Amino acid sequence: MFSDLKFIIFWWLIIFLLGTISLPLIFALFKKFWDKGYIFSKIISISLITYLIFILGVIKLLPFTNLSLFIIILFLILINVFYFIKFKKLAEFLEVIKSKYKVFIFQELLFLVILVSWSLVRGFNPDIEGLEKFMDWGFINSALRSTYMPPIDMWFSGSPINYYYFGHLIFAVLTKLSSITSAITYNLSIATVCALTFVSAFSLSSNLVYIFSKKTSKLKTIIFCGLISALLLTFGGNLHPLYKAITKPEPLPKFVSTYWYPDATRFIGFDPDTQDKTIHEFPSYSFVVADLHGHMNDIPVILFFCAMIFSLSLSIFKKIFNWKLIISSGLVLSIAYMTNAWDFAIYGILFAIFIFISNLSKTNFLEAFNKTVLNGLLVIIFWYLFSLPFSLNFTPMAQGLRFSDVHTPFYQLSILYGGFWLICLPFLLYLIYSIVKKLKIKNSDFFVLSLIVTATILVIIPEIFYIKDIYINEYRRANTMFKLVYEAFIMYSISAGYILFRLTRSKNLIFPNLYKLIFFLIFIVHMSYPYFSIKSFYTFKSYKGLWGLNYLKESYPDNLKAINWINQNIKGQPVMLEATGDSYTTFNQISVATGLPTIEGWLVHEWLWRGGYDKPGARQEEVKKVYEDENLDEVKTILQKHKVEYIFVGAKEHEKYPNLDDKRFQKIGGEIIFQSSNTKIYKI
């Protein structure tokens, strides 16, 4: 365990140093926040560095190397120097550091504690195996092998990744800068997203309270409310454990020992008579099962976006076009889109609702509507321009819009989101009361109202329509519901700490103590979830370390030897053929662990990414012919077509192709360059 601390601390140090580059920008952007938005500097720095290397790589101006990254970092530092000299801001910057250094140290320690804690938790089950870990790790390793952008799809040689991979590229950047093996940084990346989620939610929620109350609230109250939202968002669940405890006819001790935590994310449509299975996950589940997937990678980015538009709303802009808001929103939404495409539309809705409500509080309906539409259209234009280098190599996977022919029983929605609704409904009623009585409503109120309205819309949308994709009819609403309610959970959680403060401090709230009781009962139920999930997934029987290939060491030792040999001896990104795999299996270990592309990898995943079965299906047959067909001329034609330089033969290839006789590869000019038992690599 202690040997892993050096990796964790070094990883933290890199993120800390990168974060300092953006501090001048962050202090200017969040000048009215009590913490000056300090923690968001980490998010904006690593996002900007990644975005610049991506853009420069797409136009083939800079390769993806450490030298290129250092050039970009130096460029950003020089911009700061220019800023300090040109606008004479150095004294002001140093004054912020001097006056707020205790706050910065507190937030840095908070980030470090979560980073270390969750890294060590991952050390009890670090294996990069199961669910979609192969895909996520493969994207990172492919990026690390890439000379220029976009990265090659390791499961579809000759083509770029057709998925939302920007978050994976961020962690490839950090991996390259740290020089730590990606088999370790994969787990550090999970812990980093967890830590950034916690501190970002804390900062945003605590500043909602601070902006509303200013000098009337004590610092401990601001911190307390921030921690409430951070805990709910990062580690909280829903009311499902309580529902199961009540409805299961068994003693409580037995329930506690048998409750299966994934059920809270697979509740709607999983009764025997329903043909409408759905997915409704939330961040805590993501951190536990540890898929480094786009919806999780994007949480820090969208929290920064929320904090940014709220902060910018605190300044009065009399002109129609708010260019600072337009350009910054376009850039951040483009990063969100490249990380998790759905988030552009989701947070575009939040942007429109909040800007409209904020404008409406200052002017009449027509002017507020016009300003919102005009600014929104310009945001879309800048989003399009900023994300164009990605979009040129990306084909959306949606197959159209369908009206929902089934609907979720209200009691099921209540079990999943009823806790949040009980927290939020009194706040909505209070706002209505305030409007009627003409009481003062502040920006914080408008922002939280926008979060609640947007979140509720996201919960309702799958009951009306869904996006058609390749999922079978039984799971037709699954992906739409998953992508939307995941963000709804985040928005409800951000709101919770502020609402607790706002209502319990109001003199007009009826039965404030009753509301406190209800709030904390809901909080306790939601926070019971990690007890079940963490204990079940990690068991804590023995610490294995952060290295994520223990399962290969135990199950496929020869493959592991081959992987190590490849990573040490093969440079660049030549094509290495291996067996085609079924999704969610342990096939395609070589392409995943090395970043070397193969002709065809996980079939169903490529089916989704390539918009149909035809191309992946044809490639699957070609791979089968290479390993089993006796017509060597046809085998050579296939190898030449896909520019295959190496052929891998191991346990999974013999399992997939029972008629495999690898000696014939020597007949077509193949030379064995690696062998361990029956595992071989042929160079063609």
N, C-alpha and C positions, 0 to 999 in steps of 0.2 A: 504493500500500500504506500509506504513512504517513498519507494523508488519512483512512483508515479507523480509525486508532488513536484518533482523538478520539471516534468513536462507541463503540468498544470500552471505552475508559477511562470514559467517561460512564455507559455501561450498567453497568459494574462498580461504579462509585461509587454508583449508585442501589441496587443489590443489597446492597452493603456497608452503606449507611446503613439500609436496611430491616432488615437482619440484626441491627443493634444493638438494635432494639426488643425482640427476643425473648431477648436475652442473660440477663436475670434468670431467666426461665423455664427456659432451657437449662441454666444453671449449677445450678439447683435439681434439674433432672431428671437431669443427668449428673454429679452432684457427685463420684462415685467414679471417673470417667474421668480419665486422665492429661491430656487436653486439654480437659476439662470439656464435651465435646461441642460446642465452639465452632462448628464449620462447619455444624452442623445448624440454627443460628439463621437462616441464609438460607432454608432450606427451610420452616421453620415460619412465619417472618414472611410470606413471599409467599403461602403457602398460607392462612394465617389471614386476611390482608387480602382475598384473592380470595374466600374462603368467606363473609366478612361482606358484601362488596358483592354477592355472588350471592344470599344469603339476603334481604338488605334490598331487592334488586332484584326478587326473586320476589314479595314482598309489597307491592311498589310504594311502599316507604318512601323509598328513595334511588335516584336515577337513576345510570346508569353514566357519571359525569363525574369530572374531576380534582378538583373541589371535594368530591365525595362521598368519593373516595379519601383526600383530605387530612383530612377529618373522621374517617374510620376510623383513620387513622394517628395523629391527635391523641388519639383515644380510647384507643388501645393505649398511647401514651406516658403518658397520665394514669393508666392502670392501674398502670404501673411506678412512677409517683410515689407513688400510694396504697400500693403494696406496700412501698416503701422507708420511708415515714413510719409506716404502721400497724405493720409488723413489725420496724422498725428494722434493715433489711437493707443499707442503703447502705454502711456501713463494710465489711461482709463482701463485698459485691459489688466494691467498689474494691480490696479485698485480693486477690481472685481475679485481677482485671485486673493488679495490680502484680506478683503472683507468676508469672503465666502469660503475660505479654504477648509474650515471645519465641516461645512456642508458637503464639500466635494470629497473630503476624506471619508465622511460617513457613507456617502453613496458608493464610493469606490470599495469600501469594506463590505457594503451590502452586496454589491456585484460579485466581489471575490468570494464571499461566504457561499453564495448560491452556486457559483462556478465550481468551487472546490467540492462542495457537498454533493452536487449532482454528478460530477465526474467520478467521485468515489462510489456513489450508488451504481453508476454504470459499470464500475469495476467488478461488481458482483455478477453481472451478466453482460459482458462486453461484446459477445459474438455478433459479427456483421453477417447475420444469417436469419432468414425468416421474414415473412411479410414482404416489404418492398426494399429491404436494405441493400440487396444486390443492385437494384436499379440505381439507388441514390449514391452508393459508393462507386459504382461504375461510372456515373457521370463525373464525379470528382476525379477519378483516376484518368479518365479520358481527357479531361481538361488539363490535367497535369502533364500529359504526354503531348498536348497540342502545341504546335509552333505558333499558329495564328488562330483567329476565331472565325466562325463558330466551332466549337468542339465537334469531333467526329462521333457519331453514334457507335458505341462499342458493340452494339448488337445488330448493326445494319451497315456494314462496311461501305465506304464510298459516299455516305450521306451524313449531313450534320444531324445533331440531336434535334428531334422535332417535339420538344417538350419545354416546360418552363424551368430552365436550368440556371437562371442567374444566381439564385441562392446557393446552388452547388458550386458555382464559379467563385462566389465570395469565399467559401471555405477552401477552395483550391488555392486562392490567393494567399490566405492565411497559412495554409499548409506549406506552400512554396517559400514564403517568408520565414517560417519557423524552421524549415528543414526537418521537421518531425515526420515520420512515416505516416501515410494517410490511414493506416490500420489503427493508429492511435488517435489521430486528429478527427477521425469520424466521431468518436465518442466525446472528444473535447468539443466538437461542433454542436452536438446535442446539448451539452451542458451550457455552452455559450448562448444558444438561443433561449434556453430556460432562464439563465441569469439576466439576459437582456430584456426578456419579457417581464420578469419580476420588477426590475428597477425602472423600466420605462413606464409600466403601469403605475408603479408607485409615484413617479414624478408627475405624470399627467393627472392622476386623481388628486394628489395632494395639492397641486397647483390650481385645480378647479376650486378647491376649498379656499386656498390662499387668496386667489383673485376675488372671490366673492366677499371674503371677510376682511381682507387686508390686515389691519393692525388689531382687529377685535378678537382674533383667535390666537391662542397660545401655540407655540411651535409643536408641542407634544400632540395637540389635537390634529393639526395638519398632518403630522407623521402618522398618527393612528389611522386616520381616514385613508391615507395613501396605502398603508399596509393592508387594510381591509380589502381594497380593490385588487391589490397585487396578489394577495393570497387566493382570492376567489378566481382570478383570471388564470394564474399559473398552476395552482394545485387543486382548485375546487372541481366538484362534479355537479350532479343535479340531485333531484329528490328520489331517484330510482332505488338507492339502498333502503330508504325509509319505506317506500312502496313495497319492496320485496319482504322487508322485515314484518310488515303488517299483514301481507297477504299469504305469506308462507306459513303453513301450519306446523311449525317446528319450534323447539325451544331457542331462545335468543343465542346461547353459546354455540349451538349447532349452526345457526344461520351465519354467525360471524365467521365461522371456520369454513363455510361452504359457499358463501356469496361469490359469484363469478363476475369480476369487474367489467369485462367487455360487454356484459348485458346492458349496461347503462348507455352504450353507444349503438346497440343493436336491439332496440325495444319496439319501435314502430314496425309493424308488419311481420314480426317473428312469431306470432301465434300460429298454431297448426293450420287454421282455415284461411289464412291470408296469403295472397299471391302478390304482395307489394312490399318486398323487403327493402328497408332503407338503412342509411348510415347517418348518424348524428353525433359525430365526435366533438371533442373539446380539447383545449391545449394540454390539460393534465394527462389525458390518455395518450396524446402524442409523445409527451416527454417520457412516459413510462415505457411504451413499446418501442420508441427510439427509431422510427423511420425518419430519415433526414429529408422529409418531403416538402414540396413547395408551400403547402398551406401552413406548415409550421415555420419554415424558414422565413416567411414573409411577416410574421407577427411583429418583430421589432420595427420593420419598415413601416407597417401601417400604424403602429403606435406613434412613431415619429410623425407620420402624416397627420394624424389626429391632433397631436400636440401643436404641430406647426400651424394648421389652419385656425386652431383656437387662439394661439398666440397672436397671429396676424390680425385676427378679428378685434383685438383689443386696441388697435390703432384706428383712428378715424380717417377714412378716405372719402373725400368729397367728390372726386372724379369718378366717372363711370367705370373706367378700367383700372383695376388694382393690379399693376404689372408684377409687383413683388409676389402677390398671391398666385397670379396666373402662371408665371414661369416656374416658380418653385413647385407648385402643385403638379404642373405638367411633367416635370422631371421626376418627382417622387412617385407619381402614379405610373410612369413608364417603368421605373425600377420594380414597383409592385407587380405590374403586368408581366414583366419578364421573369419574375420569381413565382408568381401564382396568378395566372391570367384572369381568373374570376375577380380578383380583388380590384382591378381597374374599374369594373362596372359597379361593384359593391360600394367602394369608397367614393366613386363618382356620385352615387346616389346620396351618400352622407354629405358630400361636399355641397351638392345642389340644395338639399334640405336645410343644412345649417346656414349657408350663405343667404338663402331666401328668407329664413326666419330672422337672421341677424339684420338684413336689410329692411325687412318689414317693420322691425322695431324702431327704425330711424326715419322711415318715409312711408309713402302710400303703397298700396298693393301693386299698382301698375308699374311704378318706378322700380320697386323691389323685384318684381318679376323680370322686367327688362334687363336690369343689372345682372341678375343671376344668370339669365339665359346668355347674355353677351359674354360675360366672364367665363361661363361654363363652356361655351363653344370655343373660346380661345384656349382654354385649358386642354380641350380635346385636340386642338390643332398642335399644341406644343407636345402633348403626350405622343401624338402620332409621329412627330418629327424626332423626338428623343428615342422612341422605341423602334424607329424605322430600320436601323441596322439589324435588329433582332427579327423583326417581322419579315424582312426580305428572305430570311431562311427558315421561316416558320409557317406551317399550314395549320390553321385551326381545326380541331377534331370534332366540333359540333356538327350534327347532322340535321339540325332544324329544331323548331319549337313545337311542342305537343301540349294539348290541354290535358290536365290530369283527369283520369277517369276513375280515380279512387281518392279518398280523403281520409286523413288521420282522425280517429276519434278524439274528441276534445280532452278526454281524461288523460290520454297518452301525451298530448302536448303539454298538459298541465303538470304532469309528472316530470317532464324534461325542463320546462321553462316556468312552471308555476311559482317556484321560489322567487325568481326574478320579478315576475308579475306582481307578486304580493309586496315586494320591495318598491317597485316603480309606480304602481297604481296610486297610492296616496300622494306621491309627488306630482303626478299629473293632475289629480283633483286639486291639490294645493295651488298649482299654477293657474288652473281655471278660476279658482277662488281669488287669486291675486289679480288676475285680469279684470274680473268683475268689480273688485274693490279698488282697482287702480293702484295696487301696491307696486313697489319698484321691483322689476325683474332684471337681472343682470346677465352679462354674456355667458357666465357659467351655467345659468339656468337654460338659456337658449341652446347651448352646446349639449348639455345632458338630455334635454328634450329631443334634440336631433338624433342623438345616439339611440334613445328609446324608440322613437318613431321608426328609424331605419331598421333597427334590430327586429322590431315587430313585423315590418314589411317583409323582411327576409324569412321569417318563420312562416308567413302566410303564403308567399309566392309558390312554394311547391304544392300547395293545396289547389292552386289555380292552373299552373302550367309547369313544364319541366323541359330541359334541354335533352334532345334525343342524342344518344351516343351508341357505342357498340354493345352496351350491357344488355343482357337478355331481358325479356319482358318482365320477369319476376323482380328485377332490380331497376326498372325503368326510371324511377324517381330518385334512386339512391345517390348518384353523384351530384345532382342538382341540390338535393336537400343537404348533403354533406357539406358542399362548398358554401352554401348560404348560411346555414345555422351555426357553422363553426365561427363565422364572423359575428353573428348575432350574439353568441355566447360572450365573445370578447367585448362587444359594446355594452351589453348588460352589466358585465363585471366592472368595467371602467366606471360606470354610473353609480354603482352601489355605495362606495365610500362617500361620495359627495352627497348622495340622497340622504344617507344616515345623518350626516352633519346638518344638511339643510333643514330637514324636518324636525329633528330633535332640538334645534336651536330656534325654531319658529314659535312665536307666542300664540299663533292661531291654530296650531295643531291640536286636535282633540285626542285625548288619551296618549300622550307622548310615551309614557312608560310601556303601554301595551304595544306600541309600534316597535320600541326597542326590543321587547321580549320576542316579538314575531321575527324581527330582523336577525337576532342572534340565534334563534332556533334554526332558521333557514341556513344561516352561516355555518352552524355546527354540522347540520346534515350534509351540506355541500362539502365541507372540509373533512367529512368522514371518508370520502372516496379514496384519497391517497393511502389511507390505512389499508384498504382492501387491495388496491391496485399494486402499490409498491411491494407490499408483503408477498403478494401472489407471484409477481413477475420476477422478483429478485431473490426471494427466500433468505438471503443473507447467511447462507451456510458456509461459504468459503469465498474469499476475495481472489479473483482471477487476474486482476490488472486491467489496464486500459487497452491493451493490444487485442484487436478484434478478431484474430484468426485462430483462436484456441480450438474451435470446432474442426478446422482443417487439420490441425496438428493431431487431433484424436481420430478423425474419420477418414481423412484423405491425406496422409503424410507425404505421399509421393507427389501429389498435386502441389502441396505447399512447397516442397523442394523445387519443383519446376517453376512456380511463381517467383520464388526468391532468385532463382537463376535468371529468369527472363528479366526481372527488374534490374539485375546487376549487369546483364550482358547485351541486351537488345535495346538499342537507342531508337528514337523516333517513334513512329506509329505505323509500322507495317502490318499487313493483315495476317492474322494467325487463325487458321480454321480450327474450330472445335464443334462438338455436337450441338445441334439445336435443342433448346430446352423448353419445357413447359413452364409457364409462369408460376412463381412462388415455390420453386423447387431449388435444389442445390446444383442444377445445371448451370453452365457458363461461368464457372469459377474463374477461369483463366482470363477471359475478357474483362470481367468485373475487377479482378484484383490487380491486373496489369495495365488496363486502359488500352490494350491492343484490340483493334476491332476484329470481329468475326463476321462471317457472311450473314448469319441469322442467329439471333439469341432467343430470348423469351418470346415465344410466338404470339401470345395474346396481347402482350404489351406493344409489340411492333404492329400488330393488327390495329390497335387503337391509334398509335402514333402515325401510321401510314394511311389511315382513312379507309381501310378495308383489308380483306384477307388475301387478295390476289397476289400482291408482291411478296409479302412474308411467306405465304404458302408456297409460291414458286421457289423461293430461296430454300425453304425447308427441304423440298424435294431434291434440289441441287446438292445440298450438303449430304443428304442420304446417298446420293449417287457417288459422291467422292469417296465415302467411307465403305460402300458396299458394291458398287457397280463394277463388273469385270471388264467393261469397255474402257480401256485406259485412255484411248484417244478422246472420248467424251469427258473423262475425268480431267485430262489436261486442258481441254477447252474451258471447262468450268473454272478451273484454277486461274487460267489466264484472264478470263472475263472479269473476275473479281480481284485480280492482282494479288493472289495469295502467295505469300513468301514462306510461310511456315504452316505445318500441320501438326496439331496436338493429338496425341493418342494416349488416353488414360482410362481410369475406371469408368467414368461417365460415358465415354465413347463406346466402350465395350458393352456397357449396359444398354445403350440406346440402339446400337447396331450389332446384333448378334452374329452377322455374317462378315464382320470386319476382319480382314487379314492385312495388317499394316505392312507386311513385307513387300507388297506390290508397289508401295510408294517409292521404294528404291528403284523400281523398274522405270519410273518416270523421272528419275534424276534426283530423288530425295536422299538426303544425307542425315543420318542421326547425329544431332549436335548436343542432345541431352538425353540421359536415360537414368531412371531410378526404378528398379524392378521392371514391371511391365509398362511403366509410364515413359513415353518417348516424345521428343520433339524432332520433327523432320524439317530440314531446310530445303526448299524446292529451288 
